[in-house]
Amino acid sequence: MIKILLLILVPYLLSGCAVFHKSPSAVSVYDFGLQQLAHNRSQQSHQPRKSILIADAIVPSWLDNTAIHYRLLYHNPSQSYRYANSRWIAPPAAILTQQIRDRIVTHTNEQVIKNSSTAKTDYILHIELEEFIQAFDTEKDSHVVVGLRASLIERNSRNLFAQKDFSIKEKTPTADAAGAVFALGSASHQLINELVGWLTTELPPY
């Protein structure tokens, strides 16, 4: 009798386990998208190039991860939230640093150096990523904010040569993680363009 009861109950027990042990939802992984491929190098490429060390961007602790952050301005603007099933492929500061390096290489005559131990450099570019977040004005409307401070240091003297704050605000096409990613990528590309333009203006010609 006991064996018969077990044969009847086992299928139901197994089906119950399947209900309680659901597979986790798929996580969407994002980056900033493709950069513009056009090269805008100066016509005076035969001149000696200045070398610039692009230091890894530093960030506040809450941004030092792969989460996509957002705030509900209409509810509790002082609290930061994270999307559960969406994230960046790498911390935004790392992605931003690499894109800045690539853009300087392809759009200027300057020589970019990644590691201070490999060669002597003329200048060091320090980047502080201060804001990189989606903000909901209402449940259905949101925008993103990307903000950073760039500091250009003269290597020999260690003096601050130039400094500027950059900030971009852009409306999201949709009020969700995908909309945040699109707008943050677009705003980042625009901010990098402004940064490279500023850098080209500030660096003295040889």
C-alpha positions as CSV (number, residue, x, y, z in Angstrom):
1,M,0.0,0.0,0.0
2,I,2.8,2.4,0.9
3,K,4.6,1.7,-2.4
4,I,1.4,2.5,-4.3
5,L,1.0,5.8,-2.5
6,L,4.5,6.7,-3.2
7,L,4.1,6.0,-6.9
8,I,1.0,8.3,-6.9
9,L,2.6,11.1,-5.0
10,V,6.1,11.3,-6.6
11,P,4.9,12.9,-9.9
12,Y,3.1,15.6,-7.9
13,L,6.1,16.3,-5.6
14,L,8.4,16.6,-8.7
15,S,6.0,19.0,-10.3
16,G,5.9,21.1,-7.1
17,C,9.7,21.3,-7.1
18,A,9.6,22.6,-10.7
19,V,7.3,25.4,-9.6
20,F,9.4,26.5,-6.7
21,H,12.7,26.3,-8.6
22,K,12.0,28.4,-11.6
23,S,15.0,29.4,-13.8
24,P,16.1,33.0,-13.2
25,S,15.1,35.6,-15.8
26,A,17.6,36.4,-18.5
27,V,19.7,39.4,-17.8
28,S,20.2,42.0,-20.6
29,V,23.8,43.2,-20.9
30,Y,24.6,46.6,-22.5
31,D,27.4,48.8,-23.7
32,F,27.5,52.3,-25.2
33,G,27.1,51.1,-28.8
34,L,29.3,51.8,-31.7
35,Q,31.3,55.0,-32.0
36,Q,31.5,57.1,-35.1
37,L,34.1,55.7,-37.4
38,A,35.0,58.9,-39.2
39,H,38.6,60.1,-38.5
40,N,39.2,63.8,-38.2
41,R,42.9,64.0,-37.7
42,S,44.6,67.3,-38.2
43,Q,46.3,67.9,-41.5
44,Q,49.5,68.7,-39.7
45,S,50.1,65.1,-38.7
46,H,53.8,65.4,-39.6
47,Q,54.4,67.6,-36.5
48,P,55.7,66.0,-33.3
49,R,52.9,64.6,-31.2
50,K,52.3,65.3,-27.6
51,S,51.9,62.3,-25.4
52,I,49.0,62.0,-23.0
53,L,48.4,59.5,-20.3
54,I,44.6,58.9,-20.0
55,A,44.2,57.7,-16.4
56,D,41.4,55.4,-15.5
57,A,38.3,57.4,-14.6
58,I,37.5,57.5,-10.9
59,V,34.0,57.3,-9.6
60,P,32.0,57.5,-6.4
61,S,31.5,54.1,-4.7
62,W,27.9,53.8,-5.8
63,L,28.9,54.0,-9.4
64,D,31.7,51.5,-9.2
65,N,29.8,48.5,-10.5
66,T,27.9,47.3,-13.6
67,A,24.4,48.2,-12.4
68,I,22.1,50.6,-14.3
69,H,21.0,53.2,-11.8
70,Y,17.9,55.3,-11.7
71,R,16.1,57.7,-9.3
72,L,12.3,58.4,-8.9
73,L,12.3,62.2,-8.7
74,Y,8.5,62.2,-8.2
75,H,8.7,59.8,-5.3
76,N,12.0,59.8,-3.4
77,P,14.7,61.7,-5.3
78,S,17.4,61.0,-2.6
79,Q,17.2,57.2,-3.2
80,S,19.0,55.3,-5.9
81,Y,17.6,52.1,-7.4
82,R,19.1,49.4,-9.7
83,Y,17.4,47.5,-12.5
84,A,17.2,43.8,-11.6
85,N,17.5,42.2,-15.0
86,S,19.7,44.8,-16.9
87,R,23.3,45.7,-16.4
88,W,26.4,47.1,-18.2
89,I,29.0,44.8,-19.7
90,A,31.6,46.6,-17.5
91,P,31.5,49.5,-15.0
92,P,30.5,52.7,-16.9
93,A,33.8,54.4,-15.9
94,A,35.8,51.6,-17.6
95,I,33.8,51.8,-20.8
96,L,33.9,55.6,-20.8
97,T,37.7,55.7,-20.3
98,Q,38.3,53.3,-23.2
99,Q,36.1,55.3,-25.5
100,I,37.8,58.5,-24.6
101,R,41.2,56.9,-25.4
102,D,39.9,55.6,-28.7
103,R,38.3,58.9,-29.6
104,I,41.5,60.9,-28.9
105,V,43.6,58.5,-30.9
106,T,41.3,58.6,-34.0
107,H,40.4,62.3,-33.9
108,T,43.6,64.0,-32.9
109,N,47.3,63.9,-33.5
110,E,48.1,63.2,-29.9
111,Q,49.8,60.0,-28.7
112,V,47.7,58.2,-26.0
113,I,49.5,56.3,-23.3
114,K,47.6,53.9,-21.0
115,N,50.2,53.0,-18.4
116,S,52.5,55.5,-16.7
117,S,55.2,52.9,-16.2
118,T,55.7,52.2,-19.9
119,A,56.8,55.7,-21.1
120,K,57.3,59.3,-20.1
121,T,54.3,61.5,-21.0
122,D,53.8,65.2,-21.5
123,Y,50.4,65.5,-19.9
124,I,48.0,63.4,-17.8
125,L,44.3,63.6,-18.2
126,H,42.3,62.8,-15.0
127,I,38.6,62.0,-15.3
128,E,36.1,62.0,-12.5
129,L,32.8,60.5,-13.4
130,E,30.4,62.3,-11.1
131,E,26.9,61.4,-12.5
132,F,25.7,58.6,-14.7
133,I,22.0,57.9,-14.0
134,Q,18.5,57.8,-15.2
135,A,16.0,60.1,-13.5
136,F,12.2,59.6,-13.7
137,D,10.2,62.8,-13.6
138,T,7.0,60.8,-13.7
139,E,6.2,57.1,-14.1
140,K,6.2,57.5,-17.9
141,D,8.8,60.2,-18.4
142,S,12.5,60.1,-17.7
143,H,15.9,61.6,-18.7
144,V,19.5,60.8,-18.1
145,V,22.4,62.8,-16.7
146,V,26.1,62.2,-17.5
147,G,28.5,64.5,-15.7
148,L,32.3,64.4,-15.3
149,R,35.3,66.7,-14.4
150,A,38.3,66.6,-16.6
151,S,41.7,67.8,-15.3
152,L,44.7,68.2,-17.5
153,I,48.0,67.9,-15.6
154,E,51.4,68.9,-16.9
155,R,53.6,65.9,-16.2
156,N,56.9,67.5,-15.4
157,S,55.7,70.3,-13.1
158,R,52.6,68.4,-11.8
159,N,50.7,71.7,-12.2
160,L,47.1,71.8,-13.1
161,F,47.2,73.0,-16.7
162,A,43.4,73.1,-17.4
163,Q,40.2,71.9,-15.9
164,K,36.5,71.8,-16.9
165,D,33.2,70.3,-15.8
166,F,31.1,68.6,-18.5
167,S,27.4,67.7,-18.1
168,I,24.9,66.3,-20.6
169,K,21.1,65.9,-19.9
170,E,19.1,63.9,-22.5
171,K,15.5,62.6,-22.6
172,T,15.1,58.8,-22.8
173,P,13.0,57.4,-25.7
174,T,11.3,55.0,-23.3
175,A,11.0,55.1,-19.6
176,D,12.8,51.8,-18.9
177,A,16.2,50.2,-18.8
178,A,16.5,50.0,-22.6
179,G,15.6,53.7,-22.9
180,A,18.2,54.6,-20.2
181,V,20.9,52.7,-22.1
182,F,20.2,54.4,-25.4
183,A,20.2,57.9,-23.8
184,L,23.2,57.3,-21.6
185,G,25.2,56.0,-24.7
186,S,24.1,59.0,-26.8
187,A,24.9,61.5,-24.0
188,S,28.3,59.9,-23.4
189,H,29.2,60.1,-27.1
190,Q,28.2,63.8,-27.1
191,L,30.1,64.5,-23.9
192,I,33.3,62.7,-25.3
193,N,33.1,64.9,-28.4
194,E,33.0,68.0,-26.2
195,L,35.9,66.7,-24.1
196,V,38.1,66.0,-27.1
197,G,37.3,69.4,-28.6
198,W,38.2,71.1,-25.3
199,L,41.4,69.0,-25.0
200,T,42.4,70.0,-28.6
201,T,42.0,73.6,-27.8
202,E,43.8,73.5,-24.4
203,L,46.9,71.6,-25.5
204,P,49.6,74.0,-26.6
205,P,51.0,73.4,-30.1
206,Y,54.6,72.4,-30.5
